Amino acid sequence: MTFLALILLFALYSFIGWVMETIYCSIPAKKFVYRGFLMGPVCPVYGFGALAVVLILSPLSGHPELIFCYGLILTSLLEYGVSFLLEKLFKKSWWDYSNKKFNINGRVCLPNSILFGVLSLLLIYVLNPAFGEFLTVLPEPLQQFLAVSLIMVFGIDLFFSVRNTLDFNREMIRISELTEKIEHKRDDLKSYVDAFRDEQRDRIELELAALQAAQEESLSLFFKRMHRILNAFPHMRLQRKDKLSLHEYLLSYRRKK
């Protein structure tokens, strides 16, 4: 398999993975859920997973039972690794299967792994042969053009997606700092209300109101700018052990007013 073919197949399987993820998540949510870390309609983890299955397991094509078992293991290891890597890089738990049976640290679960095993069979025996045959009749200059274009698009998408995620983290820090200041001001009012003169109480109440207004402005802007990520990963948590999702955690700030 040529390098050009690998690039084109990676892009194709990333798009197919995005379609499957979007359908899989949109049906139970009863609304359109635009899945994926990147802004474009691709889930690269599916591209990497599909290529890994094709390159590693194709020699076992005469043994579908091995394709299923090894495909299940290989793709589950990849999903676990990507979950761990994203969590370490961006300080958030992006998805969580803790509520599903037979999960490992909430990163992978048996029902999804079984589905990946079935998809490995479909990939080896149906999809990859068909796509491979199509690529053989695609002129090489066109393959080169498509490959270069896709690399550029992926690179731009990755740059802006990472930047948005870093902005996401900075806004979260700002909101957390504002919330901490608000709590301190509330503690001041509760602890020293009898000791304060009227003008002191008025000053603290004005400072508290200003902080609450700044917090509300930050929350509104955050929900508006980060709507796609929050919608794509509704179970995202700041830490895997948290009981509340990030969306619920942010809404709790408003309920404290």
N, C-alpha and C positions, 0 to 999 in steps of 0.2 A: 504494500500500500504506500503510495507516494505521500510526500509531505503536504502537497496541495490537497490531496484527497482527505488527509487527516484534518486539515483546517476546515474544509467544507463540511465534512461529516460532524465535526465538533459543533459547528454553528447550527447545523440542521438538528442534531440531537438536543442541543441546548434549547432550541425553539420548541421542539416537540415536548421536552420536559416541562417547559413553561406552560404550554397548553394543558398538559395533564394536571400539573399542580393547580393551575387556575380553576379548571373544572372541578377537581377533587375538593378544593377548598370553597368554591363558590356555591356548590349544591347544598351542603349542610348550613352554610351561612345565609342562604336564601338571598344572596346579593352578589354582584360581581366583585371578586377579590383579585386584584392585580398582584400576583405573586412575584417573588424574586428580590434579591438584594440589589441587582442592577436596575436601572431605569428602563432599559429596553426589554422587549418581550423574550427574554432568554433566562434560563437557569443553568449556568455553566456547570454546576455539580452533575447535572444529567449528561452533559457533553463529555465530561471527564469519565463519568461512570460507564457510559456506553462504549467509549473507546477502550477503556480498561477491559471490559467484558469481551469486546471483539478481539483485541490484540492478545489477551491472555488465554481466553477460553475457546477460541475458534479451533485450535487443534483437537479439542474434545467434542467436536460437533457430532461424532458418532455415538455419543453417550448423553442423551438429553437429561438423564437423572443427575449426571455430574454437572452439566451446564446449570441446572436449576440450583443445586446445592452450593456450588462454588460461586455462582452469580449472586445468590442470596448473601453469602459471606462477604464477597468482595465489595458489593455495593453498600452493605451495612457498615463495613469498616470505613469506607469513604465518607458516608454520611456522618458517622461518629467523629471522624477526623475533622471534617469541615465545621461541624458544630463546635468542637473544642477550639479550633483555630479562630473562628469568628468571635467566640466568647473572649478569648485572650487578647485579640487584637482590638476589639471595639467595646470591651467591658460590658457586654450585655448577653443574656441568654436569648437567642433568636427564636428557637422553637423548643417545645417541651412535651414529651410523651409520657410524663409521670402518671397521668390519669389512665393510661392504657396498660393492659396486662402484658407481662413479659417484656418490660422495657429495661434498658441498661442506662442508668443515670439520666433518664429522660431524654437521651439523645437519639436513641434508636428503639424500635419496638418490633415485636414479632410479626404483627399483621402487615406492617409496611415492608418488612424484610421479605416476607412471603410474596408480596406483590412484586418486589424487585426481582425475585427469582423467576416469577412468571414472565416478567418483562424481558429478562435475559434470554429466555427461550424464544420469545417473539423477535427479539433483536437478532439472534444468531441465525434463526431459520427463515425469517420473513423479511424484516426491514433491511438489515445490512446487505444481504444479497441483492435486493431490489435497488437500493441506493448505490451500491457498488457498480452494478450494471449500468445504471444511469450515468454515473461519472465517467465510465469508459467511452461513452459516445459524446461527452461534453468536450468541445475543443479545448486544448491546453491553454491557448491565450485567454479564453473566457474563464477558465479555472483560475489562472493567475490573477486576472482582474478581480474576480469575486473574492479570492483569498486575501489579496492586499486590501480591498475595500472593507472586508469584514474585520480584519485585524485593526484597521484604523478606527472603525466604528466601535469595536469592543474596547479599544484603548481609551477613546474619548469617554465612552460610557463608564468605564471603570474609574477614570479620574474624577468625574463629576459625582459618581455614586459614593466613592470614598470621601470626597470633600463634604457631601451632604451628611454623611454619617458622622464625620468629625464635627460638623456644625450641630448636629443632633446632640452629641455629647456635651459640647460647650453650652448649649441652651439648657440642657438638663442641669448642669452645674449651676448656671445662673438662677434657675428656678429654685433649686435646692437651697442656695445661699439666701435668696429672698425669703423663702419659707422659714429658714432658721432665724433670720432677723425678726420676722413677724412673731415667731414664738417667744423670742426674748422680750420683745415689747409687750406682749400679752402677759408674760411673767412679771414684768415690771409693774404693770397696772394691778395685777392681782396681789402681789407681795407688798407693795408700798403705797397702795391707794390711800390709806389713812394718813400716811406721813406726808404726802404731796399736798402742796397748796393747789388751789384751783387752776392757776396758770400753768403749773407743772403737769397736772393731769391733762389739761387741754393740749399742751405741747406734745406729750407722748401720744395722745389720741390722734393728733394731726400726723405725726410721724408714722403711726400705725396705719392710718388711712392711706398715706402716700405709698407705703410699702405694699399694701394690699392692692392698690391700683396698679402698681408696677408689676406685681405678680400676675394679676389678671391679664394685663397687656401681654406679658411674656407667654402665659398659657395659651391665650387666643392665637398669638402668632405661631407658637410651637405647633398647635393642633392643625393650623392652616398649612404651614410649610411641610410638616412631617406626616400629613394625612396618609400618603401612600404607604410609607413604611409601617405606620401603626395599623393600617388596614391589612397590609400584606402579612404582618406577623402579629396577630392579635394576642398571642400568648407570650410575647416578648417580656422578659423580666430583667431588672437590673442585676439581680443575682438569681441563680437557679433555685436557691432555697426560699426565695420570696413567695408568699402566698398570693399576693396581688400581681396581676399583669402590669406592665408599665402604663398602659392606658388607664386602668383602674387606679393605679397609684397616683397619677396626675389628677384624675378627677377627685380623688380624696382631698387634695389641696383646697378645691373649691368648696367641698362639703364642710370644711373646718371653719369657714367664715361665719 
